[in-house]
């Protein structure tokens, strides 16, 4: 069984910073891509940032220049450095991974989510 464990969420004032971490564990053959999504109450879940195994990154327009996604292949971990936070960034942030296991093959899985709240 594969599990994604997220950490780093919390409450910060506008202009502050947070760093989210997501560690994948289990019988993993390889991780092809990982990403961060967020969902605010009453809104759809949206992609924030993603990164592939070769280091290619993608960002939502709303976070470009403020957020940075990075990964550590050896640790099966992805990070999201969030700077200059705005109240509009308030949401539950979810980690997603597209991975390969010997038993199940290729599939995608989600973390449990971590709350990020930015006060004004």
Steps between C-alpha positions, in 0.01 A plus 500: 500500500624849411449794731560872458565692821477879492629752749572871532156657486390760748385854564705796379448869438487644151851538363631209701642167389436129545673189372292191431649152482358178359676168550398185314551162661418139421591250232593759239687408186520857374327837524438661164353829619378674814295812546308725732132581464279719714131529570316781675145458633246507218769492232648234276833342573768668290859426407751720679831355384642174370839347437612198300781262579732680258436832674252662262264733691164662439320771698159656513507861382379619840810369680776560246784697653383425854497120531778255418460124468798270541564131551747261654496176303708315758246581772186465284404844626365815340500849651304816438662821617231767526610861535309829500185318602164663437159438659394359162747215556292369790393144420559137577812395313521145367804309383462279193736240360505301179705192576582145404487193723591144411164361614254768386683662212445867423250700703444834669441555870422792729609616841254583776535876458645770721332831585668826405338814639624849417359785706475860386 
